[in-house]
Every structure is written in C-alpha cells, then in structure tokens.
Amino acid sequence: MGLLAWLIIGGLAGWIAGNIMRGGGFGILGNIGVGVVGGVIGGFLFSLLGLQAGGFIGSLVTAIVGAVVLLWVISKVRQA
C-alpha cells in the first residue's frame, strides 16, 4: 500500500496546492508529481521546525504545505 498511498496523497496534495496557488490543477500526472515532490519538501521543512505529522491526514497536510512552497518558489523563479 505504500506506493498507492504516495500516489493518492500526491494527487490530492498537488490538486489542492494547485487550487490554492493558481486556481486550478495540473492534470492527474502533474498533480501527483507536484504532490510527491511537495511531500518531500514538506517533510524536510517540518523536520527543520521539529514537527511531525503521522497518518493519512498528517501526510496529506505535510504534502500540501510542501507543494504550496514548491509552487511559490516556481512562480518566483518564473518572474525573474
């Protein structure tokens, strides 16, 4: 279930982050990619802050936070 959970959480997190940052998703593969990379970034940021989130909801929140940060950085790089 590990891979399936990553794909589900990644897809949801990417879609939610896309709606937060620009008003729309990126398609199923784009959402999964943004969400999975966001999960890694979110996990890193949470560990820097000494936070830990467990379970499905905690992983989803971590991935959303990371995906929003990822999309924000990408938008700033595109502006430059």
N, C-alpha and C positions, 0 to 999 in steps of 0.2 A: 504494500500500500504506500510505501514511501514515495515512489515516483509519481503515482497517481495523485497523492496529496500535494506534491510540489506543483504539478500541472494545474490542479484545481485552485490552489491558493494563488499561484502565479497568475492564472487567468482572471480571477476575481480581483486581485490586488491591482493588476495592470489596468483593468477596466475602470475600477473605482478611481485610481490615480489619474487616468486619462480624463475622466469626467471632472475631477477636482481642478486639474491644471489647465485644460483647454476646452472642455465642454464636450468631449467625445472619446470613444475608444480607438484602438489601433487595429482592429481585426483580431481574430482569435489567436493567431500566432504572435502578433505584435504584443497583445495583452499578456500572453504567457511569458514572452521574453522580458518585457518590462517588469513584470511581477516577480519573476525568478531573480533577475539582477537586483531588483529592489529589495527582495528578501535578504540577499547577501549584504547589501549596503545597510539596510535596516538593522540586521543582526550585528554588524560591526559598530554602527552608531549606538545601539542600545548597550553593547558591551562597554563602550567608552564611557557611557553615563552610569554604568553599574546597574542597568535594568535588565530584567529577564522576563520574557513572556513565554508561557507554555500553552500547549493545547492548540486546537484549531483556530480559535478566536485570537489568541495571542500571536500565533504565527501570521495570521492574516493582518493584524494591526501592524506588526513589525514590517511585513512586506509592503503594506500601503505607505507607511512612513518612508521607507527606503525608496519606493517607486516615485513618490512625490518629490523627494530630494533629487533623484536621478533626472526626472523631467524638468525640474527647476534649473539644474546645472546645464542640461542640454539647451534649454531656452536661452540661458545667459551666454553660452558659447556661440550659439547661432546669431545672437545680436552683435557679437564682437567682430 
